[in-house]
Amino acid sequence: MVTGRVGRDGISAGLVRLLAVAVAVTVANLYYAQPLLDSLAADFGASQSSIGWAVTAAQAGYALGLVFLVPLRDIVRPRPLLVALTGVNAAALGTGAAAPTLAVFAVAAAVAGLASVTVTMLMAHAATLAGDDQRAGVIGTLLGGLLLGVLLARGFAGVLAGLLDWRAVYVVGAVLMTATAMILHRRLPASPRELSLSYPAQLRGVLHTTRAQPVLRWRAVNGGCAFGAFGCFWTTVTFLLAGHYQLTQLQIGAFALLGAAGAAGAVLAGRALGTRPRRQRWPVTAAISVLLVASFVPIHIGGTKLGWLVAGVLLMDAALQALNAANQAVIYDLLPHARARVSTVYATAMFVGGAVGSALGAHAYQRHGWAGVTVTAGAFALAGLGAHCAGRRHEQTRLPDRPRDDRRSRTRA
């Protein structure tokens, strides 16, 4: 049984698995609607463009939550905050399931997106609970849960909506979030707040942290560019599979599950990094960044040869998740007393990178076909490698062999 107890050895393996499941079911809320657009349009009697804007409300809510809610994790006791937001998420999903109009559904989706930033908070909280030698492995495991949640959400929603209807998807989502809130309340250990600050001071602290931590800035740019490449690819690959390869919807869904290999990449990278001296993390990340750039060579060839596309996707997703594990293993050691600030900066960079990558990918496919997509995505990955190289001197001079315990500076942060 998972006890949630944290002792000298850090966080228990059972609690890590529980948090990974919580991350997976929570991040899934952001992706349920994507395969349901036609059903939503038919039920509400709305145009596809109107439905698209309603679904975008969830992403907008998530973006606002990254900026305005995630910093709360440092200045409020984590367990009640996480449980409350998970409960709000459950209520929003239930409201969406019963929505009589598109406007009500859009508001519910926005609130659900806002509350789904518990994903980022859980990552920061797990990093705090983990021991020094555990942290990279714990982060990798939670990143694996996040990837599985993203990949499985679309397939789950499509299958369940086909068997029942789209409202059943949101009913099940609400039940899952209610169960998650109850489990977090029972299993998360009670922890004090990290900083004795007002909310406005904490928001100012996020800006100060961004300015004062060059390692965080460059790692955030690296992660944002990598996620831009990811968004560019996955936004457009459906066009290639349905058009050139003439795959069915079910076959395209099965292709998306190839990305699950990235979950294993994140877990393995986290464990490997956890056993290495911190001075080795820069060259390891550089090697992973090179692999990410290289993955777009077989992906480019995959425009005409499906086997090469499969190989490229396996390499790309594994490299991306390993890169995120490496980046977060580094940034969470920068400010042990204010990890929510660090999470806010990094997650915001990833969200912006993914959004820009998706937009540019769709434009590139329309103008230049699959070659344009691979060049654009590869350029994102190459820019991320450049950002990592630019941050080398800061990591060599700033990062200690062991993380600093800045607990004494909590009230002064």
N, C-alpha and C positions, 0 to 999 in steps of 0.2 A: 504493500500500500504506500502511496505517495504521502509523505508526511509534511513536506515543505520545510523541514528543519534545516537550518544552516548553522554549521558549526565551524570548527577550525579548518576543516577541509573544504569549506565553501559551500556551494550549492549541490544538492543531491541530484543523482542521475534521474530519479523519478520526477523531480520538480522541473528539470530541464525538459524532459519529454512532455510534461503537461503544458509548459509555456510554449513549446513548439506547436502543439496542437491548438492552443489558444490563438497563436499568431496565424496559423493556417485558416481557421474558421472565421477569423475576423477580417483578414485581408480579402477573403473570398467575397465579402459583401460588396466590394467595389467592382466586381466583375460579373455578378449574376445577370445583370441586365443586357450585356452585350449580345448573347444569342437569342434574346427575347424581344428584339425590337419590333419585328413584324407582329407578334402576338399583342404587344402593348399598343401598337398603332391601331390594330383592329378592334381591340377591346374599348379603347378610349375614343375611337373615331377621329384620330389625329393623323396629321401628315408625318412622314418619316423624319422630316427636318425638325418638327416640333418634338418628336420623341427623342431625337438626338440631343436637343438642348436639355430636355428633362434628365436624360442619363448623365449629361455633362455636369449637372448639378451635384452629383455625388463626388466627382473629381474636384469641383470647386470647393465643396465643403471640406474635403480632405486637405486641400491646400491651405485653407484658412486654419484648420486644426493644427497643421504643422507649425504655423507661425504663432498662433495664439493659445493653443492648449498644451502642446508638448512641454513648453517651459514650466508649466505648473508642477511637473513631476519632481523638480528639485525643491520646491517651496511648500508642498503639501505632502502629507503622509501618503506613500504610494498605494497601499492596499485599498483604502476607501476610495481614492481617486480612480483607480483602475476598475474597481467593482462598479462604481457609479456610472462611469462612461460606458462600460459594457452593458449595463442595464438600459441606459439611454439608447444604445444601439439596438437592443432587442425591441424596445418600444417603437423605434422608428421603422424597423423592418415590419413589425406587426401592423403599423399604420399604413405602410406601403402596400401590404397584402390586401388590406380592406379599403384602399383608396377608391372613392367613388368618381373622382375626376383626375385628369392629368396634372392639374395644379397641385392637388394634395399629394399625389405620388412624387412630384418633383421636390416638394418641401421635405417629405419623408426621406427621399434619397439624399438630399443635401445634409440633413441631420445625421443620417447613417454614415455618410462619408466623413462628416466632422468628428463623430465619435470613434471612427475606425482608426484614428491616430493612436489608439491604444497599442497598435502594432509597434510603433516606434518607441512608445513608453516601455513596453514589455522588453524590448531589446536593451534599452538603457538600464532597466531594473535588473534584468538577468546579469548584465555585465557588472553591476554593483554587488550583487549577491555572490558572484563567482569569486573563487580564489584567484590569485595572480596567475598560477599555472593552468587554471581551468578556462580562463576568460576567452581565449581565442577559440577553443573547442566548443564552448557554450554558444558563442555568437554564430559559429558555423552551423550548429544544430538548429538554431532558431531561424537562420537564413534558409536552411533546407525546408523547414516548415512553411516559411513564407512562399518559397517558390512552388511547393506542392499546392498551397492554397490558391495561388494565381492560376496554375495550370489546370487544376481539377474543377475550379469553380464554373468555368464555361461549359465543360462537358456535363457536370452534374445538373446545372440549370437547364441545359437543352434536353437531357433525357427526362428529367422530372416533369418539365413543362409538356413534353410530348406524351407522357403517360397520363398526366392529370391536366394542369393548366399553369400559367405563369404565376398565379397567386400562391400556388402550393410551394413554389420555390422560396418565396419570402416568408411563408408560414414556417417552413423548416428552418430557414435562416434565423428567424426570431426565436424558435425553440433552442437552437444551438447556442445562440448568444445568451439566452436566459440560463441555460445549463453552465455555460462558461462563467458567467457572473457568480453563480452559486459556488462553483468549484474554486474560483479565485478567492472568494471570501473565506472559504474553509481552509485552503491549502497554502496561500501566500503567507509567509511569515510577516509579522508586524514589524515595520521599520519606521524610524523617525524621518522627518524631513531632512533634506541635505543642507539647505541654506535657510537662514533666518532673514528673509528679505520680503519686501512688498512685491506685488505683481508688477507694477511699473518698473521697479528697480531690476527685477529679473529680466524683463524684456530689454531693458538697456544693457543688461549683462550679456545677453545673446549677441548684441551688436559689438560689445567690447570684446567678447571672446573671439568673434570673427576677425576683428582687427588685430588682436594680440596673438593669435595662434596661426602662424603661417603654415605649419604642418597640417592643421585642420583645413585651411583654405585649399591647399594643393590636393590633399586627399579627397576633399569634397568635389573639386573640379574633375579629378580623375574618375570618381564614382559617377558623377553626373554625365560625363562624356560616355562612359561605358553603358550606362542605362539609356542614353540617347541612341547608341548603336543597337541595343536590344529592342527599343521601341520602333526604330526605323525598320528593322527586319520583321518583327512579328505583326506590325500593322499592315504590311504589304504581302507577306508570303502567301496569304490566303488567295490573293489575286493570281499568283503564279500557279498555285496548286490546282485551283478551280479552272483556270484558263488553259495554260500550256499542258498540264498533266491530266486535266479533266477528272480530278478526284471528286468523290462524293462528299457530302457534309460529314458523314461518319468517318470516312478515311482521313479527311482534313483534321477532324478531332483527334483521331489516333496519332496523326503526325505531331500534333501539339504536345502530346504526352512524351515525345522524345526529350523535351526540355527537363523532364524529371531527373535525367542524369545529372543536371546541374545541381540538384539537391545533394547528391552524393559528393559532387565536387566541393560544395561549400563545407560539408561536414568534414571531409578528409583534409581540406586545406586548413580548417580551423584547428583540427587536432595536430596537424604537422607544425603549424605556426606556434601552437602553445608549447611545444617542446624545444623551440629554437630561441637562441638569444635575440633580444630585441634589435641588436645592430644588424641582424641578418634579414630583417623584415623588408627593408627597402629593396635589396636585390631580388628577393623572392617575389615581391609585388611587381618589380620591373619585368621579371621573366613571365609572370602571368599576363601582364599587359601586352607583351610581345605575342603571346599565344592568342590573345583576343584579336589582335590585328591580323595575325596569320589565318585565323578561322574564316575570314571573309574571302580568302582565295578559293577554297573548295566550295564555299557558298556561291561565289560568282560562277564557277564552273557548273554548279547545280542548277543554273538556269536552263540547262539542256540535258543534264544527267542527274537523275534523282538520287543515285547512290552517293554522289559527291555532296549533294545538298544535305542528306542525312548526316554524313560525316562532319560537315561544317557546322551543323546545328548542335551536334553533340559536343564539339570542341568549344563553340561559342558559349553555350549555356554553362558548361562546366567552368570555363575561364571566367565568365562574368560573376558567378556566385563565389568562386574562389577569391576573386578580386575584392568583392564586397566583404568577405570574411577577413581578408588581410587588412583592408582599409579600416574596418571597424575595430579590429584588434589593436591597431595603432592609436586611433583617435580616442578610444575610451580610456586609454592610459594617460592622456594629456591632462585631464581635469577630473580626478576621481570624485571630487566633491560636487561636480556640476555636470553630470553626464547628459542631462536633458538638454542643456544648451548645445552640447556637441551634437546630440541627435538631431536637434532642430536644424542646425546648419547643414549637416550631411544629408538628411532626408529631404530637405527642401531642394538642395542641389540635384539630387537624384530625380525628384518629381519634375523639376523644370527641364532637366536633360531628357527625360523620357517623353515629356510633352512636345518639346521641340523636335526630337528625333522622329516621333510619329508624324508630325505635320510635314516635315521635310521629306520623310520617306514616301508619303502619299503623293506629294508633288513630284518627286523624282520619278516615281513609277509612271505617273501620268505623262511626263515629258520624255523620259528616256528609257522606260522599261526596266527590266530586272538589272541590267548593267548599271543604270543610274542609282538604283537602290543600294547595290553592293558598294559602289564607290562612295556614296554618301555615308553609309553605315561604317565603312572602313575608315573614312575621314574622321568620324567621331571617335573611333577606337584609337586612331593615331594621335588625335589631339589629347586624349586621355593619357597616352604614353608620354607625350611631350610635357604635360602638366606634372606627371610623376617625376620626370627628369628634372624639371625646374625646382621641385621641392627637395631635392637631394641634400643640398647644403644645409637646409634647416633641420632635417632629420638627423644629420650627422652631428650637429652642434646642440640640438635641443633635447633629443630623446635619451633618457637614462637607460641603463641596463635593467633597472627595476622601476616600476611605476612609482611616482611620488604619492605619498599619503598626505594630502592637503586638508585633512579633516579639521585641523586647527584653524584653517583659514575660511571656514564656511561662512561665518558671519561677516567677513570682510570682503567676500567675493562680489 
